[in-house]
Amino acid sequence: MKKLILGIALFGGISAANAQIDLGVKGGLNFPTLSGTESAKFRTDFYVGGFANYKITDQISFQPELLYSKQGTGIKRHDGGDKKIVTHNINIPLMGRYEIMEGLNLEFGPQLGFLVSAKEKKEFNNIKSKEPITDNYKTFDFGLNFGAGYKVTDELEINARFTKGLTDINHDPASKSTTNTYFSIGVAYKLMEM
């Protein structure tokens, strides 16, 4: 994996020497779940961050991002109560993008994820409680992203992405394998061009 990361960074560095670079911000909604968690369901949260888009050719670009992302899962409870796991993550997607037609991009790339904290939140009979469970999960996650974006204007893009974690983030090796899985939709706004 170190060779993959080094190769991507080197490719991006060499390509960026002659490339146009767009810097911007992005944010939107996450619909995360933890695959492998019993009775897990998708819930809604958000992500926010920034990007640098390196235009390599007219159609191909490399886009590293730095995102703060709230993930986790909802849990179906049979007693009518509400339970969810909320994780706070720093994610670094390294996306290759290809413009298939004017304004429409397809994207694919690996993602490095780092867990900041995790909490289990419960509500039953209007009584709320939360408990830190950061130690239940590994701090590093490796995943893959697939997505698409459409430029509404030169500065504004709407996008959608599917992220599948490939790392078992469950800290207990005796427990069932658990991976991050989520969809996201959002907008990206170009702030400046270099």
N, C-alpha and C positions, 0 to 999 in steps of 0.2 A: 504494500500500500504506500510505503514511503517513496518508492520509485515512481508510482502513479502520480502522487502529489508533486514530486520534484519535476517530473516530465511536463505536467500541466503548467506549473509555475514558469519553467524555462521556456516552453512554447509561448505562453502569454507574454513573457518578458521580451523575447526576441521579436515577436509579432508587433508588440506595442511600440517598438522603436520607430516605426514608420507609420503608425496607425493614428487615426482620429480617436480621441478618447472623450466619451460623454460621461459626466458625473451627475448623479441624481439621487432622489429619494423614492421609496416605495412603501406601500402598506396595504393592508386589507384584512380579510377574514380567513381564519383557519377553521377547518372542520376535522378535528383530530379524533383518533381512537388509538388504543393500545392493543394491537392484534395479539391474541393469545391470552388476554385477560378475561376471566370468566364473566359472562353477562355484559361484556363491553358494548358500548354504543357510541356513535359519533356525537360530538357536542360542538358548540360554536365558541370561538375565541378570536384573537387577532395576532397580527405580526406587523412589525415596522422596522425600517432600516434604510440602507443605502446601497448603491451599486456603482460600478465603473465599467462602462461598455467600451471594449477595444475593437474598433472596426478594422478587420484584417483585409477583407475584400468588400466589394459592393454588397455581397450576399452573406458573408460569413463574419461572425463576431464572437469574441470571448468575453463573458460577463461574470466576474467574481462579485459576490454580494456579502454583506454583513448584516444579519437580521436578528432582532430580538423577537422570539416567537413563544407564544403560550400554547401549550399542547396538552396531552393527557388523554382522558377518556371519561365518558359518562358510564355509570353502572346501573343496570336494570335491577331494581329491588322489588321483591314480592310483597313487602309490607306497606307499599305506597309512599315510602320515604324517598328522598333524593340523595344520591351519592355520586361524587365525581373525584377524579384525580386530576390535579392541575399542576403541570410542570412548566417551569420557566427555563428557556433554552436560548443559547447563542448559536446560531447556525451560519455556516459559511458555504453557500452553494457556489460551485465553479461550473458555470453553464456555457456550453457551446450553443450558438444560435445560428439558424439558417433561415434567410428570408425567402420563402417559397413564391411569394408574389408581393406586389407593392403594399407595404405596411404590415403584412402577415408573417410572423416569425414562428418557427418551431424551435424548441430548445430541449436539450438533454445534457445531463452532467451529474457528477458525484456531489455529495454534500457531507461536510464535516459538522457534527453537532456536539455541543457541550452543555451538559445539564448544570444549571445554576441552583435550582431548588425544586422540591416537589412537596405537595400537600394533598392530603385526603380531606375532602369537605363533605359533611353530612348534614341533612336537614330532615327532621321527623317531628311531626306535631308542632310545627313552628319553632322548634329548638334547633339552633345551628351549632355545629362544632367543626373544628379543623385540627388536623394533626400533621406535624412534619413527618414526611416519609422519604426524604432525600436519600437516606442510607439504603433504601430498598432497591435503588437503581444505580447502574454504572454511569460514570460521568461522561463517557465518550460514546458517540453513536455515528456510524457510517451509513449513508443511504444513497439512493439514486433519485433524481428528479426527471420528470417528463412534463412538458408544458407547451403553451402557445401564448403569443402576445399579439395584439393588434394596435398599431399606432393610429390614434384618432387624429392627432396633430403631430408636428415634429417634436413637440415636447411631451405630450401626454400619451401614455399607452395603457390599455387594459389587458390584464393577463390572468391566466389560470394555470395551475400546476398540481401535479400529483406527486407526492413524496412517499417512498417506501424505504423504511429503515431495514438494513441488512444485518445489523448487530443485535444480538440478544442482549437487551439492556437490563434484564432481571439479574439482580445481584446474587440471588440464591441459585446456585447451579442445579440444585435438586428440584427447583420449581419449573413450571412450564415456561417455554421460551416466549418472550415478550418483545415485540418490535413496534416502533413508531410508524403509524400510517396516517396520512392526512391529505386532504384536498385543500387548496387555497385559491381564492380569487381576490384580485386587488387592482391597484393602479400604480403606475410608475411615472415620475415626473422628472424630466431632464432639467437640471439647474444650470449647467454650464458645459461648454465644449472646449477641449484643449487641442 
